[in-house]
Amino acid sequence: MKFNKLIPELAVSDFSKSLEFYKMLGFKVEYSRKDFAFLSFEGSQTMIQQANDAWKTAELIKPYGRGINFQIEVKNVEKLLNLIKENNYPIAYQLKENEYEVKGEKTKQKEFLIKDLDGYLLRFCQEIKKQ
């Protein structure tokens, strides 16, 4: 397995529940131990670990990860959104099309956001191909 150059590790308040949540979304457990899991999803990678004092920089107060959202590119954003709705999980920001300028060119993507169990923002997106 090739590791990405940047892999976020998220401190979670309840490891077992968070692991089940990410698996429900379709994340694959590449490896795990008692309170840690390395996860992958369509080329993206992340780690979750039960919150502890080892890497603690301040008191963790929910929602965790204030000021950050993790953009995760997916093959089929509507399919994932339907899965989340089927599991009665709340959508933080509904699916919409957004246009961004990238290196002087306009690009469009469909995207929606959810908060994980600890409040981390997960932005799932799919590029809209030019016609």
C-alpha positions as CSV (number, residue, x, y, z in Angstrom):
1,M,0.0,0.0,0.0
2,K,1.3,3.4,-0.9
3,F,0.8,6.1,1.7
4,N,-0.3,9.6,0.8
5,K,2.1,12.4,1.6
6,L,-0.4,14.1,3.9
7,I,-2.7,11.8,6.1
8,P,-4.8,13.5,8.7
9,E,-5.3,11.8,12.0
10,L,-8.5,12.7,13.8
11,A,-8.9,12.4,17.6
12,V,-12.3,10.9,18.3
13,S,-14.3,10.8,21.5
14,D,-15.7,7.2,21.0
15,F,-13.4,5.1,18.8
16,S,-15.8,2.2,18.3
17,K,-18.7,4.5,17.2
18,S,-16.5,6.5,14.9
19,L,-15.1,3.4,13.3
20,E,-18.6,2.1,12.5
21,F,-19.6,5.6,11.2
22,Y,-16.6,5.7,8.7
23,K,-17.2,2.1,7.7
24,M,-20.9,3.0,7.0
25,L,-19.7,5.7,4.6
26,G,-17.6,3.1,2.8
27,F,-14.2,3.7,4.2
28,K,-12.0,0.6,4.2
29,V,-10.1,-0.4,7.3
30,E,-6.5,-0.9,6.0
31,Y,-5.3,-1.8,9.5
32,S,-6.2,-1.2,13.1
33,R,-5.4,-1.8,16.7
34,K,-7.3,-1.3,20.0
35,D,-7.9,2.4,19.7
36,F,-6.6,3.3,16.2
37,A,-7.5,2.7,12.6
38,F,-6.0,3.6,9.3
39,L,-8.8,4.1,6.7
40,S,-8.9,4.6,3.0
41,F,-11.7,5.6,0.6
42,E,-11.4,5.9,-3.2
43,G,-7.8,7.0,-2.9
44,S,-8.1,9.2,0.2
45,Q,-6.6,8.2,3.5
46,T,-7.2,9.2,7.1
47,M,-6.6,7.8,10.5
48,I,-8.8,7.9,13.6
49,Q,-7.6,7.4,17.2
50,Q,-9.3,7.5,20.5
51,A,-8.6,10.9,22.0
52,N,-5.8,10.8,24.6
53,D,-3.2,13.0,26.1
54,A,-0.3,11.9,23.8
55,W,-0.8,14.5,21.1
56,K,-3.1,16.9,23.0
57,T,-2.4,20.6,22.4
58,A,-5.5,21.9,24.2
59,E,-8.8,20.6,25.7
60,L,-10.9,19.0,23.0
61,I,-14.3,20.7,22.9
62,K,-16.9,19.7,20.4
63,P,-17.2,20.3,17.6
64,Y,-13.7,19.1,17.0
65,G,-11.7,20.5,14.0
66,R,-13.1,24.0,14.0
67,G,-11.9,25.9,11.0
68,I,-11.2,22.9,8.8
69,N,-13.1,20.8,6.4
70,F,-11.8,17.7,4.7
71,Q,-12.5,17.6,0.9
72,I,-12.9,14.0,-0.2
73,E,-13.3,13.4,-3.9
74,V,-15.6,10.5,-4.8
75,K,-16.7,8.8,-8.0
76,N,-20.4,9.2,-7.4
77,V,-21.4,11.9,-4.9
78,E,-25.2,11.2,-5.3
79,K,-24.8,7.5,-4.5
80,L,-22.9,8.4,-1.3
81,L,-25.5,11.1,-0.4
82,N,-28.3,8.5,-0.8
83,L,-26.4,6.1,1.5
84,I,-26.1,8.7,4.1
85,K,-29.8,9.6,3.8
86,E,-30.8,5.9,4.0
87,N,-28.9,5.8,7.3
88,N,-30.8,8.8,8.6
89,Y,-27.6,10.8,9.1
90,P,-28.0,14.6,9.0
91,I,-26.6,16.6,6.1
92,A,-24.8,19.8,7.2
93,Y,-24.8,21.4,3.8
94,Q,-27.1,20.0,1.0
95,L,-25.8,18.9,-2.3
96,K,-25.1,21.8,-4.7
97,E,-22.9,22.7,-7.7
98,N,-20.1,25.1,-7.1
99,E,-17.7,26.7,-9.5
100,Y,-14.1,27.4,-8.6
101,E,-11.2,29.0,-10.4
102,V,-8.2,26.7,-10.6
103,K,-5.0,27.9,-12.3
104,G,-7.0,30.4,-14.3
105,E,-9.7,28.0,-15.5
106,K,-13.1,27.4,-14.1
107,T,-14.0,24.1,-12.8
108,K,-17.3,22.8,-11.4
109,Q,-18.1,20.2,-8.8
110,K,-21.1,18.8,-6.9
111,E,-20.5,18.7,-3.2
112,F,-22.2,18.3,0.2
113,L,-21.0,18.4,3.7
114,I,-21.7,16.3,6.8
115,K,-20.2,16.4,10.3
116,D,-18.8,13.2,11.7
117,L,-19.7,12.1,15.2
118,D,-17.3,14.6,16.7
119,G,-18.1,17.5,14.4
120,Y,-15.3,17.2,11.9
121,L,-16.6,18.6,8.5
122,L,-16.4,16.1,5.7
123,R,-17.0,17.7,2.2
124,F,-17.6,15.0,-0.4
125,C,-17.3,16.2,-4.0
126,Q,-17.4,15.0,-7.5
127,E,-16.0,17.0,-10.5
128,I,-18.5,17.9,-13.2
129,K,-16.8,17.1,-16.5
130,K,-16.9,19.7,-19.2
131,Q,-19.2,19.0,-22.1
